[in-house]
């Protein structure tokens, strides 16, 4: 597993350095009890919303559906709402994130830990894990509490 994670990290860095622009997708997935889906990756610390890179030939919507299924076994039953597009320059030059809110979905399977996603879970909005990523907390504040929307991830 660690070998696969290292390879994935190397490839991600290569892609980000050789492409003039990269774009990813992430989603705030809410359940009926106002809990949020978070994932923990093998290659970066903390809890994050699910998502990932848009592959060549994919639309953002297709990439999001693929990432949600791969990472969390989530199948969208209605198109998610595009909430905003954010610059993610602090992590990688010329990177952007299309951020969606998904409220209509089903969890088709419970994912098992793998080389990329080591843990998933639904958490009450007011009881997030202590190591929840800052960007995740900021997006939750924007969507759910009306905080001013930033243009930076």
CNS distance restraints for C-alpha pairs under 8 A (distance, minus, plus):
assign (resid   1 and name CA) (resid   5 and name CA) 6.31 0.50 0.50
assign (resid   1 and name CA) (resid 114 and name CA) 7.13 0.50 0.50
assign (resid   1 and name CA) (resid 115 and name CA) 4.83 0.50 0.50
assign (resid   2 and name CA) (resid   6 and name CA) 6.18 0.50 0.50
assign (resid   2 and name CA) (resid 115 and name CA) 6.82 0.50 0.50
assign (resid   3 and name CA) (resid   7 and name CA) 6.26 0.50 0.50
assign (resid   4 and name CA) (resid   8 and name CA) 6.11 0.50 0.50
assign (resid   4 and name CA) (resid 115 and name CA) 6.08 0.50 0.50
assign (resid   5 and name CA) (resid   9 and name CA) 6.20 0.50 0.50
assign (resid   5 and name CA) (resid  42 and name CA) 6.68 0.50 0.50
assign (resid   5 and name CA) (resid  43 and name CA) 6.35 0.50 0.50
assign (resid   5 and name CA) (resid 115 and name CA) 5.66 0.50 0.50
assign (resid   5 and name CA) (resid 116 and name CA) 6.34 0.50 0.50
assign (resid   6 and name CA) (resid  10 and name CA) 6.22 0.50 0.50
assign (resid   6 and name CA) (resid  43 and name CA) 7.74 0.50 0.50
assign (resid   7 and name CA) (resid  11 and name CA) 6.13 0.50 0.50
assign (resid   8 and name CA) (resid  12 and name CA) 6.09 0.50 0.50
assign (resid   9 and name CA) (resid  13 and name CA) 6.25 0.50 0.50
assign (resid   9 and name CA) (resid  43 and name CA) 7.05 0.50 0.50
assign (resid  10 and name CA) (resid  14 and name CA) 6.19 0.50 0.50
assign (resid  11 and name CA) (resid  15 and name CA) 6.11 0.50 0.50
assign (resid  12 and name CA) (resid  16 and name CA) 6.14 0.50 0.50
assign (resid  13 and name CA) (resid  17 and name CA) 6.13 0.50 0.50
assign (resid  14 and name CA) (resid  18 and name CA) 6.12 0.50 0.50
assign (resid  15 and name CA) (resid  19 and name CA) 5.92 0.50 0.50
assign (resid  16 and name CA) (resid  20 and name CA) 7.84 0.50 0.50
assign (resid  16 and name CA) (resid  21 and name CA) 7.70 0.50 0.50
assign (resid  16 and name CA) (resid  22 and name CA) 6.57 0.50 0.50
assign (resid  16 and name CA) (resid  92 and name CA) 6.76 0.50 0.50
assign (resid  16 and name CA) (resid  93 and name CA) 7.45 0.50 0.50
assign (resid  16 and name CA) (resid  95 and name CA) 7.87 0.50 0.50
assign (resid  17 and name CA) (resid  93 and name CA) 7.84 0.50 0.50
assign (resid  20 and name CA) (resid  94 and name CA) 6.76 0.50 0.50
assign (resid  21 and name CA) (resid  93 and name CA) 7.92 0.50 0.50
assign (resid  21 and name CA) (resid  94 and name CA) 5.05 0.50 0.50
assign (resid  21 and name CA) (resid  95 and name CA) 5.99 0.50 0.50
assign (resid  21 and name CA) (resid  96 and name CA) 7.92 0.50 0.50
assign (resid  22 and name CA) (resid  53 and name CA) 7.72 0.50 0.50
assign (resid  22 and name CA) (resid  54 and name CA) 7.95 0.50 0.50
assign (resid  22 and name CA) (resid  94 and name CA) 6.35 0.50 0.50
assign (resid  22 and name CA) (resid  95 and name CA) 4.76 0.50 0.50
assign (resid  22 and name CA) (resid  96 and name CA) 6.36 0.50 0.50
assign (resid  23 and name CA) (resid  53 and name CA) 6.06 0.50 0.50
assign (resid  23 and name CA) (resid  54 and name CA) 5.96 0.50 0.50
assign (resid  23 and name CA) (resid  95 and name CA) 5.61 0.50 0.50
assign (resid  23 and name CA) (resid  96 and name CA) 4.74 0.50 0.50
assign (resid  23 and name CA) (resid  97 and name CA) 5.67 0.50 0.50
assign (resid  23 and name CA) (resid  98 and name CA) 7.40 0.50 0.50
assign (resid  24 and name CA) (resid  51 and name CA) 7.25 0.50 0.50
assign (resid  24 and name CA) (resid  52 and name CA) 5.28 0.50 0.50
assign (resid  24 and name CA) (resid  53 and name CA) 4.02 0.50 0.50
assign (resid  24 and name CA) (resid  54 and name CA) 5.19 0.50 0.50
assign (resid  24 and name CA) (resid  60 and name CA) 7.66 0.50 0.50
assign (resid  24 and name CA) (resid  95 and name CA) 7.72 0.50 0.50
assign (resid  24 and name CA) (resid  96 and name CA) 6.24 0.50 0.50
assign (resid  24 and name CA) (resid  97 and name CA) 4.72 0.50 0.50
assign (resid  24 and name CA) (resid  98 and name CA) 6.21 0.50 0.50
assign (resid  25 and name CA) (resid  51 and name CA) 5.28 0.50 0.50
assign (resid  25 and name CA) (resid  52 and name CA) 5.53 0.50 0.50
assign (resid  25 and name CA) (resid  53 and name CA) 6.30 0.50 0.50
assign (resid  25 and name CA) (resid  54 and name CA) 6.91 0.50 0.50
assign (resid  25 and name CA) (resid  60 and name CA) 6.60 0.50 0.50
assign (resid  25 and name CA) (resid  63 and name CA) 7.08 0.50 0.50
assign (resid  25 and name CA) (resid  64 and name CA) 5.82 0.50 0.50
assign (resid  25 and name CA) (resid  97 and name CA) 5.24 0.50 0.50
assign (resid  25 and name CA) (resid  98 and name CA) 4.74 0.50 0.50
assign (resid  25 and name CA) (resid  99 and name CA) 5.82 0.50 0.50
assign (resid  25 and name CA) (resid 100 and name CA) 7.59 0.50 0.50
assign (resid  26 and name CA) (resid  49 and name CA) 6.25 0.50 0.50
assign (resid  26 and name CA) (resid  50 and name CA) 5.60 0.50 0.50
assign (resid  26 and name CA) (resid  51 and name CA) 4.08 0.50 0.50
assign (resid  26 and name CA) (resid  52 and name CA) 6.53 0.50 0.50
assign (resid  26 and name CA) (resid  64 and name CA) 6.85 0.50 0.50
assign (resid  26 and name CA) (resid  97 and name CA) 6.86 0.50 0.50
assign (resid  26 and name CA) (resid  98 and name CA) 6.49 0.50 0.50
assign (resid  26 and name CA) (resid  99 and name CA) 5.06 0.50 0.50
assign (resid  26 and name CA) (resid 100 and name CA) 6.31 0.50 0.50
assign (resid  27 and name CA) (resid  49 and name CA) 6.05 0.50 0.50
assign (resid  27 and name CA) (resid  50 and name CA) 6.02 0.50 0.50
assign (resid  27 and name CA) (resid  51 and name CA) 6.40 0.50 0.50
assign (resid  27 and name CA) (resid  64 and name CA) 7.55 0.50 0.50
assign (resid  27 and name CA) (resid  99 and name CA) 5.63 0.50 0.50
assign (resid  27 and name CA) (resid 100 and name CA) 4.59 0.50 0.50
assign (resid  27 and name CA) (resid 101 and name CA) 5.46 0.50 0.50
assign (resid  27 and name CA) (resid 102 and name CA) 6.50 0.50 0.50
assign (resid  28 and name CA) (resid  36 and name CA) 6.73 0.50 0.50
assign (resid  28 and name CA) (resid  37 and name CA) 7.10 0.50 0.50
assign (resid  28 and name CA) (resid  49 and name CA) 6.18 0.50 0.50
assign (resid  28 and name CA) (resid  50 and name CA) 7.71 0.50 0.50
assign (resid  28 and name CA) (resid  99 and name CA) 7.75 0.50 0.50
assign (resid  28 and name CA) (resid 100 and name CA) 6.26 0.50 0.50
assign (resid  28 and name CA) (resid 101 and name CA) 4.77 0.50 0.50
assign (resid  28 and name CA) (resid 102 and name CA) 6.01 0.50 0.50
assign (resid  28 and name CA) (resid 140 and name CA) 7.71 0.50 0.50
assign (resid  29 and name CA) (resid  36 and name CA) 5.67 0.50 0.50
assign (resid  29 and name CA) (resid  37 and name CA) 5.46 0.50 0.50
assign (resid  29 and name CA) (resid  49 and name CA) 7.82 0.50 0.50
assign (resid  29 and name CA) (resid 101 and name CA) 6.18 0.50 0.50
assign (resid  29 and name CA) (resid 102 and name CA) 4.82 0.50 0.50
assign (resid  29 and name CA) (resid 103 and name CA) 6.15 0.50 0.50
assign (resid  30 and name CA) (resid  34 and name CA) 5.74 0.50 0.50
assign (resid  30 and name CA) (resid  35 and name CA) 5.58 0.50 0.50
assign (resid  30 and name CA) (resid  36 and name CA) 4.78 0.50 0.50
assign (resid  30 and name CA) (resid  37 and name CA) 6.59 0.50 0.50
assign (resid  30 and name CA) (resid 101 and name CA) 7.80 0.50 0.50
assign (resid  30 and name CA) (resid 102 and name CA) 6.48 0.50 0.50
assign (resid  30 and name CA) (resid 103 and name CA) 5.45 0.50 0.50
assign (resid  31 and name CA) (resid  35 and name CA) 5.48 0.50 0.50
assign (resid  31 and name CA) (resid  36 and name CA) 6.66 0.50 0.50
assign (resid  31 and name CA) (resid 103 and name CA) 6.67 0.50 0.50
assign (resid  33 and name CA) (resid 124 and name CA) 7.83 0.50 0.50
assign (resid  34 and name CA) (resid 124 and name CA) 6.44 0.50 0.50
assign (resid  34 and name CA) (resid 125 and name CA) 6.71 0.50 0.50
assign (resid  35 and name CA) (resid 122 and name CA) 5.59 0.50 0.50
assign (resid  35 and name CA) (resid 123 and name CA) 4.93 0.50 0.50
assign (resid  35 and name CA) (resid 124 and name CA) 4.29 0.50 0.50
assign (resid  35 and name CA) (resid 125 and name CA) 5.69 0.50 0.50
assign (resid  36 and name CA) (resid 122 and name CA) 5.19 0.50 0.50
assign (resid  36 and name CA) (resid 123 and name CA) 5.30 0.50 0.50
assign (resid  36 and name CA) (resid 124 and name CA) 6.41 0.50 0.50
assign (resid  36 and name CA) (resid 125 and name CA) 6.39 0.50 0.50
assign (resid  37 and name CA) (resid  49 and name CA) 6.52 0.50 0.50
assign (resid  37 and name CA) (resid  50 and name CA) 7.48 0.50 0.50
assign (resid  37 and name CA) (resid 120 and name CA) 7.19 0.50 0.50
assign (resid  37 and name CA) (resid 121 and name CA) 5.66 0.50 0.50
assign (resid  37 and name CA) (resid 122 and name CA) 4.40 0.50 0.50
assign (resid  37 and name CA) (resid 123 and name CA) 6.53 0.50 0.50
assign (resid  38 and name CA) (resid  47 and name CA) 5.86 0.50 0.50
assign (resid  38 and name CA) (resid  48 and name CA) 5.28 0.50 0.50
assign (resid  38 and name CA) (resid  49 and name CA) 4.80 0.50 0.50
assign (resid  38 and name CA) (resid  50 and name CA) 6.37 0.50 0.50
assign (resid  38 and name CA) (resid 120 and name CA) 5.77 0.50 0.50
assign (resid  38 and name CA) (resid 121 and name CA) 5.57 0.50 0.50
assign (resid  38 and name CA) (resid 122 and name CA) 6.26 0.50 0.50
assign (resid  38 and name CA) (resid 123 and name CA) 7.40 0.50 0.50
assign (resid  39 and name CA) (resid  47 and name CA) 5.46 0.50 0.50
assign (resid  39 and name CA) (resid  48 and name CA) 5.33 0.50 0.50
assign (resid  39 and name CA) (resid  49 and name CA) 6.02 0.50 0.50
assign (resid  39 and name CA) (resid  50 and name CA) 5.95 0.50 0.50
assign (resid  39 and name CA) (resid  71 and name CA) 7.74 0.50 0.50
assign (resid  39 and name CA) (resid  72 and name CA) 7.97 0.50 0.50
assign (resid  39 and name CA) (resid 117 and name CA) 6.73 0.50 0.50
assign (resid  39 and name CA) (resid 118 and name CA) 7.72 0.50 0.50
assign (resid  39 and name CA) (resid 119 and name CA) 5.78 0.50 0.50
assign (resid  39 and name CA) (resid 120 and name CA) 4.39 0.50 0.50
assign (resid  39 and name CA) (resid 121 and name CA) 6.59 0.50 0.50
assign (resid  40 and name CA) (resid  44 and name CA) 7.91 0.50 0.50
assign (resid  40 and name CA) (resid  45 and name CA) 7.33 0.50 0.50
assign (resid  40 and name CA) (resid  46 and name CA) 6.12 0.50 0.50
assign (resid  40 and name CA) (resid  47 and name CA) 4.79 0.50 0.50
assign (resid  40 and name CA) (resid  48 and name CA) 6.34 0.50 0.50
assign (resid  40 and name CA) (resid 117 and name CA) 5.88 0.50 0.50
assign (resid  40 and name CA) (resid 118 and name CA) 5.79 0.50 0.50
assign (resid  40 and name CA) (resid 119 and name CA) 5.16 0.50 0.50
assign (resid  40 and name CA) (resid 120 and name CA) 6.32 0.50 0.50
assign (resid  41 and name CA) (resid  45 and name CA) 7.02 0.50 0.50
assign (resid  41 and name CA) (resid  46 and name CA) 7.71 0.50 0.50
assign (resid  41 and name CA) (resid  47 and name CA) 7.62 0.50 0.50
assign (resid  41 and name CA) (resid 116 and name CA) 5.54 0.50 0.50
assign (resid  41 and name CA) (resid 117 and name CA) 4.57 0.50 0.50
assign (resid  41 and name CA) (resid 118 and name CA) 5.67 0.50 0.50
assign (resid  41 and name CA) (resid 119 and name CA) 7.28 0.50 0.50
assign (resid  42 and name CA) (resid 115 and name CA) 6.48 0.50 0.50
assign (resid  42 and name CA) (resid 116 and name CA) 5.24 0.50 0.50
assign (resid  42 and name CA) (resid 117 and name CA) 5.97 0.50 0.50
assign (resid  42 and name CA) (resid 118 and name CA) 5.89 0.50 0.50
assign (resid  43 and name CA) (resid 116 and name CA) 7.11 0.50 0.50
assign (resid  45 and name CA) (resid 131 and name CA) 7.87 0.50 0.50
assign (resid  46 and name CA) (resid 131 and name CA) 4.89 0.50 0.50
assign (resid  46 and name CA) (resid 132 and name CA) 5.27 0.50 0.50
assign (resid  46 and name CA) (resid 133 and name CA) 5.67 0.50 0.50
assign (resid  47 and name CA) (resid 129 and name CA) 7.36 0.50 0.50
assign (resid  47 and name CA) (resid 131 and name CA) 6.29 0.50 0.50
assign (resid  47 and name CA) (resid 132 and name CA) 4.48 0.50 0.50
assign (resid  47 and name CA) (resid 133 and name CA) 5.72 0.50 0.50
assign (resid  48 and name CA) (resid 132 and name CA) 6.43 0.50 0.50
assign (resid  48 and name CA) (resid 133 and name CA) 5.86 0.50 0.50
assign (resid  48 and name CA) (resid 136 and name CA) 5.97 0.50 0.50
assign (resid  49 and name CA) (resid 136 and name CA) 6.45 0.50 0.50
assign (resid  50 and name CA) (resid  67 and name CA) 7.10 0.50 0.50
assign (resid  50 and name CA) (resid  68 and name CA) 6.34 0.50 0.50
assign (resid  50 and name CA) (resid  71 and name CA) 6.73 0.50 0.50
assign (resid  50 and name CA) (resid  72 and name CA) 7.64 0.50 0.50
assign (resid  51 and name CA) (resid  64 and name CA) 6.35 0.50 0.50
assign (resid  51 and name CA) (resid  67 and name CA) 5.31 0.50 0.50
assign (resid  51 and name CA) (resid  68 and name CA) 6.49 0.50 0.50
assign (resid  51 and name CA) (resid  71 and name CA) 7.75 0.50 0.50
assign (resid  52 and name CA) (resid  63 and name CA) 7.72 0.50 0.50
assign (resid  52 and name CA) (resid  64 and name CA) 7.56 0.50 0.50
assign (resid  52 and name CA) (resid  67 and name CA) 6.19 0.50 0.50
assign (resid  53 and name CA) (resid  63 and name CA) 7.24 0.50 0.50
assign (resid  54 and name CA) (resid  58 and name CA) 6.20 0.50 0.50
assign (resid  54 and name CA) (resid  59 and name CA) 7.17 0.50 0.50
assign (resid  54 and name CA) (resid  60 and name CA) 6.28 0.50 0.50
assign (resid  54 and name CA) (resid  63 and name CA) 5.33 0.50 0.50
assign (resid  54 and name CA) (resid  64 and name CA) 7.98 0.50 0.50
assign (resid  55 and name CA) (resid  63 and name CA) 7.07 0.50 0.50
assign (resid  58 and name CA) (resid  62 and name CA) 6.00 0.50 0.50
assign (resid  58 and name CA) (resid  63 and name CA) 6.05 0.50 0.50
assign (resid  59 and name CA) (resid  63 and name CA) 6.17 0.50 0.50
assign (resid  60 and name CA) (resid  64 and name CA) 6.09 0.50 0.50
assign (resid  60 and name CA) (resid  98 and name CA) 7.39 0.50 0.50
assign (resid  61 and name CA) (resid  65 and name CA) 6.27 0.50 0.50
assign (resid  61 and name CA) (resid  79 and name CA) 7.99 0.50 0.50
assign (resid  62 and name CA) (resid  66 and name CA) 6.16 0.50 0.50
assign (resid  63 and name CA) (resid  67 and name CA) 6.07 0.50 0.50
assign (resid  64 and name CA) (resid  68 and name CA) 6.06 0.50 0.50
assign (resid  65 and name CA) (resid  69 and name CA) 6.23 0.50 0.50
assign (resid  65 and name CA) (resid  74 and name CA) 7.95 0.50 0.50
assign (resid  65 and name CA) (resid  75 and name CA) 6.88 0.50 0.50
assign (resid  65 and name CA) (resid  76 and name CA) 6.71 0.50 0.50
assign (resid  66 and name CA) (resid  70 and name CA) 6.08 0.50 0.50
assign (resid  67 and name CA) (resid  71 and name CA) 5.84 0.50 0.50
assign (resid  68 and name CA) (resid  72 and name CA) 5.55 0.50 0.50
assign (resid  68 and name CA) (resid  73 and name CA) 6.42 0.50 0.50
assign (resid  68 and name CA) (resid  74 and name CA) 5.23 0.50 0.50
assign (resid  68 and name CA) (resid  75 and name CA) 7.04 0.50 0.50
assign (resid  69 and name CA) (resid  73 and name CA) 4.27 0.50 0.50
assign (resid  69 and name CA) (resid  74 and name CA) 4.67 0.50 0.50
assign (resid  69 and name CA) (resid  75 and name CA) 5.95 0.50 0.50
assign (resid  70 and name CA) (resid  74 and name CA) 7.93 0.50 0.50
assign (resid  71 and name CA) (resid 111 and name CA) 6.99 0.50 0.50
assign (resid  71 and name CA) (resid 117 and name CA) 6.48 0.50 0.50
assign (resid  72 and name CA) (resid 107 and name CA) 7.46 0.50 0.50
assign (resid  72 and name CA) (resid 109 and name CA) 7.67 0.50 0.50
assign (resid  72 and name CA) (resid 110 and name CA) 6.83 0.50 0.50
assign (resid  72 and name CA) (resid 111 and name CA) 5.60 0.50 0.50
assign (resid  72 and name CA) (resid 120 and name CA) 6.82 0.50 0.50
assign (resid  73 and name CA) (resid 107 and name CA) 5.40 0.50 0.50
assign (resid  73 and name CA) (resid 108 and name CA) 5.38 0.50 0.50
assign (resid  73 and name CA) (resid 109 and name CA) 4.89 0.50 0.50
assign (resid  73 and name CA) (resid 110 and name CA) 6.03 0.50 0.50
assign (resid  73 and name CA) (resid 111 and name CA) 5.96 0.50 0.50
assign (resid  74 and name CA) (resid 105 and name CA) 6.55 0.50 0.50
assign (resid  74 and name CA) (resid 106 and name CA) 5.71 0.50 0.50
assign (resid  74 and name CA) (resid 107 and name CA) 4.41 0.50 0.50
assign (resid  74 and name CA) (resid 108 and name CA) 5.99 0.50 0.50
assign (resid  74 and name CA) (resid 109 and name CA) 7.48 0.50 0.50
assign (resid  75 and name CA) (resid 105 and name CA) 5.54 0.50 0.50
assign (resid  75 and name CA) (resid 106 and name CA) 5.38 0.50 0.50
assign (resid  75 and name CA) (resid 107 and name CA) 6.22 0.50 0.50
assign (resid  75 and name CA) (resid 108 and name CA) 6.59 0.50 0.50
assign (resid  76 and name CA) (resid  80 and name CA) 7.63 0.50 0.50
assign (resid  76 and name CA) (resid 102 and name CA) 7.56 0.50 0.50
assign (resid  76 and name CA) (resid 104 and name CA) 6.17 0.50 0.50
assign (resid  76 and name CA) (resid 105 and name CA) 4.25 0.50 0.50
assign (resid  76 and name CA) (resid 106 and name CA) 6.54 0.50 0.50
assign (resid  77 and name CA) (resid 104 and name CA) 5.40 0.50 0.50
assign (resid  77 and name CA) (resid 105 and name CA) 4.80 0.50 0.50
assign (resid  77 and name CA) (resid 106 and name CA) 7.02 0.50 0.50
assign (resid  78 and name CA) (resid 104 and name CA) 5.55 0.50 0.50
assign (resid  78 and name CA) (resid 105 and name CA) 7.02 0.50 0.50
assign (resid  79 and name CA) (resid 102 and name CA) 7.56 0.50 0.50
assign (resid  79 and name CA) (resid 104 and name CA) 7.91 0.50 0.50
assign (resid  80 and name CA) (resid 100 and name CA) 6.01 0.50 0.50
assign (resid  80 and name CA) (resid 101 and name CA) 5.53 0.50 0.50
assign (resid  80 and name CA) (resid 102 and name CA) 4.56 0.50 0.50
assign (resid  80 and name CA) (resid 103 and name CA) 7.03 0.50 0.50
assign (resid  80 and name CA) (resid 104 and name CA) 7.58 0.50 0.50
assign (resid  81 and name CA) (resid 100 and name CA) 5.33 0.50 0.50
assign (resid  81 and name CA) (resid 101 and name CA) 5.10 0.50 0.50
assign (resid  81 and name CA) (resid 102 and name CA) 6.52 0.50 0.50
assign (resid  82 and name CA) (resid  98 and name CA) 7.25 0.50 0.50
assign (resid  82 and name CA) (resid  99 and name CA) 6.05 0.50 0.50
assign (resid  82 and name CA) (resid 100 and name CA) 4.38 0.50 0.50
assign (resid  82 and name CA) (resid 101 and name CA) 6.52 0.50 0.50
assign (resid  83 and name CA) (resid  98 and name CA) 7.83 0.50 0.50
assign (resid  83 and name CA) (resid  99 and name CA) 5.63 0.50 0.50
assign (resid  83 and name CA) (resid 100 and name CA) 5.18 0.50 0.50
assign (resid  83 and name CA) (resid 101 and name CA) 6.52 0.50 0.50
assign (resid  83 and name CA) (resid 143 and name CA) 7.94 0.50 0.50
assign (resid  84 and name CA) (resid  98 and name CA) 6.04 0.50 0.50
assign (resid  84 and name CA) (resid  99 and name CA) 5.36 0.50 0.50
assign (resid  84 and name CA) (resid 100 and name CA) 7.15 0.50 0.50
assign (resid  85 and name CA) (resid  96 and name CA) 6.77 0.50 0.50
assign (resid  85 and name CA) (resid  97 and name CA) 5.57 0.50 0.50
assign (resid  85 and name CA) (resid  98 and name CA) 4.43 0.50 0.50
assign (resid  85 and name CA) (resid  99 and name CA) 5.99 0.50 0.50
assign (resid  85 and name CA) (resid 151 and name CA) 7.10 0.50 0.50
assign (resid  86 and name CA) (resid  96 and name CA) 5.47 0.50 0.50
assign (resid  86 and name CA) (resid  97 and name CA) 5.13 0.50 0.50
assign (resid  86 and name CA) (resid  98 and name CA) 6.49 0.50 0.50
assign (resid  86 and name CA) (resid  99 and name CA) 7.54 0.50 0.50
assign (resid  86 and name CA) (resid 150 and name CA) 7.54 0.50 0.50
assign (resid  86 and name CA) (resid 151 and name CA) 4.92 0.50 0.50
assign (resid  86 and name CA) (resid 152 and name CA) 4.97 0.50 0.50
assign (resid  86 and name CA) (resid 153 and name CA) 5.19 0.50 0.50
assign (resid  87 and name CA) (resid  94 and name CA) 7.44 0.50 0.50
assign (resid  87 and name CA) (resid  95 and name CA) 6.11 0.50 0.50
assign (resid  87 and name CA) (resid  96 and name CA) 4.52 0.50 0.50
assign (resid  87 and name CA) (resid  97 and name CA) 6.49 0.50 0.50
assign (resid  87 and name CA) (resid 151 and name CA) 6.16 0.50 0.50
assign (resid  87 and name CA) (resid 152 and name CA) 4.71 0.50 0.50
assign (resid  87 and name CA) (resid 153 and name CA) 5.71 0.50 0.50
assign (resid  88 and name CA) (resid  92 and name CA) 6.53 0.50 0.50
assign (resid  88 and name CA) (resid  93 and name CA) 7.60 0.50 0.50
assign (resid  88 and name CA) (resid  94 and name CA) 7.32 0.50 0.50
assign (resid  88 and name CA) (resid  95 and name CA) 5.11 0.50 0.50
assign (resid  88 and name CA) (resid  96 and name CA) 5.19 0.50 0.50
assign (resid  88 and name CA) (resid  97 and name CA) 6.68 0.50 0.50
assign (resid  88 and name CA) (resid 152 and name CA) 6.04 0.50 0.50
assign (resid  88 and name CA) (resid 153 and name CA) 5.08 0.50 0.50
assign (resid  89 and name CA) (resid  93 and name CA) 4.87 0.50 0.50
assign (resid  89 and name CA) (resid  94 and name CA) 5.88 0.50 0.50
assign (resid  89 and name CA) (resid  95 and name CA) 5.74 0.50 0.50
assign (resid  89 and name CA) (resid  96 and name CA) 7.58 0.50 0.50
assign (resid  89 and name CA) (resid 152 and name CA) 7.84 0.50 0.50
assign (resid  91 and name CA) (resid  95 and name CA) 7.83 0.50 0.50
assign (resid  97 and name CA) (resid 153 and name CA) 7.34 0.50 0.50
assign (resid 111 and name CA) (resid 120 and name CA) 7.70 0.50 0.50
assign (resid 112 and name CA) (resid 118 and name CA) 7.82 0.50 0.50
assign (resid 112 and name CA) (resid 119 and name CA) 7.84 0.50 0.50
assign (resid 113 and name CA) (resid 117 and name CA) 5.73 0.50 0.50
assign (resid 113 and name CA) (resid 118 and name CA) 4.42 0.50 0.50
assign (resid 113 and name CA) (resid 119 and name CA) 5.93 0.50 0.50
assign (resid 114 and name CA) (resid 118 and name CA) 5.78 0.50 0.50
assign (resid 123 and name CA) (resid 127 and name CA) 6.51 0.50 0.50
assign (resid 123 and name CA) (resid 128 and name CA) 5.79 0.50 0.50
assign (resid 123 and name CA) (resid 129 and name CA) 7.79 0.50 0.50
assign (resid 124 and name CA) (resid 128 and name CA) 6.34 0.50 0.50
assign (resid 128 and name CA) (resid 132 and name CA) 6.61 0.50 0.50
assign (resid 132 and name CA) (resid 136 and name CA) 6.80 0.50 0.50
assign (resid 132 and name CA) (resid 137 and name CA) 7.05 0.50 0.50
assign (resid 133 and name CA) (resid 137 and name CA) 6.50 0.50 0.50
assign (resid 134 and name CA) (resid 138 and name CA) 6.16 0.50 0.50
assign (resid 135 and name CA) (resid 139 and name CA) 6.13 0.50 0.50
assign (resid 135 and name CA) (resid 153 and name CA) 5.91 0.50 0.50
assign (resid 136 and name CA) (resid 140 and name CA) 6.25 0.50 0.50
assign (resid 137 and name CA) (resid 141 and name CA) 6.27 0.50 0.50
assign (resid 138 and name CA) (resid 142 and name CA) 6.26 0.50 0.50
assign (resid 139 and name CA) (resid 143 and name CA) 6.13 0.50 0.50
assign (resid 140 and name CA) (resid 144 and name CA) 5.66 0.50 0.50
assign (resid 140 and name CA) (resid 145 and name CA) 7.35 0.50 0.50
assign (resid 141 and name CA) (resid 145 and name CA) 4.89 0.50 0.50
assign (resid 141 and name CA) (resid 146 and name CA) 6.42 0.50 0.50
assign (resid 141 and name CA) (resid 147 and name CA) 5.43 0.50 0.50
assign (resid 142 and name CA) (resid 146 and name CA) 4.97 0.50 0.50
assign (resid 142 and name CA) (resid 147 and name CA) 4.35 0.50 0.50
assign (resid 142 and name CA) (resid 148 and name CA) 6.12 0.50 0.50
assign (resid 142 and name CA) (resid 149 and name CA) 5.73 0.50 0.50
assign (resid 143 and name CA) (resid 147 and name CA) 7.49 0.50 0.50
